[in-house]
Amino acid sequence: MGKPLSDEENRSWATGIGPEGKELPPGSATAKEGKELWMRRCAKCHGVDAKSSMAGSIRPPTPDNNPVLGGEKGLIQSTKYATTIWDIINRAMPLGEEAGSLKAEEVYGATAYLLYLQGIIKENDIMDAKSLPKVQMPHANDDMSPYKRRF
């Protein structure tokens, strides 16, 4: 069932991005730059403000279960490391056959835009391999059980 992965596909999936961001590639973007990409490539599924439940959830949306931003179960609110967000976007977006097709600058931009929407960074803060691992996430110091934390 399916087809074997090419060497390039294997390499892209075999390298995860850790909390320290040592594996992050060169590139950079701000939330302001990321917003343009978001409107063009992400908003149709995730909404202009990343609050659409069209992507990422089979449950009806509520403030507590929005798949990207909403409540403690959303991606931004349930991950301890900003590098995790970068890694998820890099590997899985846009959904489908195009997954993993974004350039590093685009991934930094989408990540920055999501962090900006949550008030974690400012609109013109530059996200790159040095700054992204330093972002203080809302639950970075929480001792959340794996049953509560999704990412």
C-alpha positions in Angstrom: 0.0 0.0 0.0 1.4 3.4 -0.9 4.9 3.9 -2.4 8.3 3.8 -0.9 9.8 7.2 0.2 12.6 8.7 -1.9 16.0 9.4 -0.3 15.1 13.1 -0.1 11.7 12.3 1.5 13.4 10.0 4.1 15.9 12.7 5.0 13.2 15.3 5.5 11.2 13.1 7.8 14.2 11.7 9.7 15.4 15.1 11.0 13.3 16.4 13.8 13.8 19.9 15.3 14.6 19.7 19.0 13.9 22.4 21.6 17.3 24.0 21.2 16.8 24.4 17.5 20.2 23.1 16.5 18.6 21.5 13.4 16.9 24.6 12.2 17.9 25.8 8.7 19.1 29.3 7.7 16.3 31.7 7.0 14.2 34.3 8.8 10.9 36.1 8.8 8.7 38.3 10.9 5.0 37.9 11.7 4.3 40.8 9.3 6.0 38.8 6.5 4.3 35.6 7.6 0.9 37.1 7.4 1.1 37.4 3.6 2.0 33.7 3.3 -0.7 32.9 5.8 -3.4 34.7 3.7 -2.2 33.0 0.5 -1.5 29.4 1.7 -3.0 28.8 5.1 -6.1 30.9 5.7 -8.4 28.9 3.4 -8.2 26.0 5.9 -7.1 27.7 9.2 -8.9 31.0 8.8 -7.5 34.5 8.6 -6.8 34.6 12.4 -6.0 30.8 12.7 -9.3 30.2 14.5 -11.1 28.1 11.9 -11.8 24.5 12.8 -12.0 23.4 9.2 -8.5 22.0 9.5 -7.0 19.9 12.3 -10.1 18.9 14.3 -13.0 16.5 13.9 -14.7 18.0 17.0 -17.0 21.0 16.8 -15.0 24.2 17.6 -15.2 25.7 21.0 -12.9 28.2 22.6 -11.2 25.2 24.4 -10.7 22.9 21.5 -9.7 25.0 18.5 -6.9 23.1 16.8 -4.5 25.9 16.3 -5.0 28.7 18.8 -7.9 28.0 21.0 -7.8 27.2 24.7 -5.4 24.9 26.4 -5.9 22.2 23.8 -4.7 24.4 20.8 -1.3 23.9 19.3 0.1 27.2 20.6 -1.2 26.8 24.1 -0.2 23.2 24.5 3.4 23.1 23.3 6.4 24.0 25.4 8.7 24.9 22.6 8.3 27.2 19.6 10.6 24.9 17.6 7.8 22.3 17.8 5.5 24.6 15.9 8.1 25.2 13.3 8.7 21.5 12.9 5.0 20.7 12.5 4.5 23.4 9.9 7.6 22.4 8.1 6.7 18.7 7.9 2.9 18.8 7.5 1.8 22.0 5.8 0.2 22.6 3.5 -1.8 19.5 4.1 -1.9 16.8 1.4 0.6 16.2 -1.4 2.2 19.6 -0.9 3.2 18.8 2.7 6.7 19.8 3.4 6.9 22.1 0.3 7.3 25.4 2.2 10.7 27.1 2.1 12.4 27.8 5.4 11.5 31.5 5.2 7.9 30.6 4.8 7.9 28.3 7.7 9.6 30.9 9.9 6.9 33.4 8.7 4.0 31.2 9.4 5.4 30.3 12.8 6.0 34.0 13.6 2.5 34.9 12.6 0.9 32.3 14.9 3.1 33.4 17.8 2.2 37.0 17.1 -1.5 36.2 17.0 -1.2 34.8 20.5 0.7 37.9 21.8 3.9 35.8 22.4 6.1 37.9 20.0 5.8 41.3 18.4 4.8 41.8 14.8 8.3 42.8 13.7 10.3 40.4 15.8 12.6 38.3 13.6 12.3 34.6 13.9 15.3 32.6 12.8 17.4 29.7 14.0 18.8 31.8 16.9 15.7 33.6 18.1 13.0 30.9 17.7 14.4 28.5 20.4 14.5 31.5 22.8 10.8 32.3 22.5 9.1 31.8 25.9 6.0 29.8 25.3 3.0 30.2 27.7 3.4 26.7 29.1 7.2 26.3 28.9 7.6 25.9 32.6 4.4 23.9 33.3 4.6 20.3 34.3 1.8 19.2 32.1 0.9 15.5 31.9 1.1 13.9 28.5 -2.6 13.4 28.6 -3.2 17.1 28.7 -0.5 18.3 26.4 -0.9 17.4 22.8 2.4 18.5 21.4 
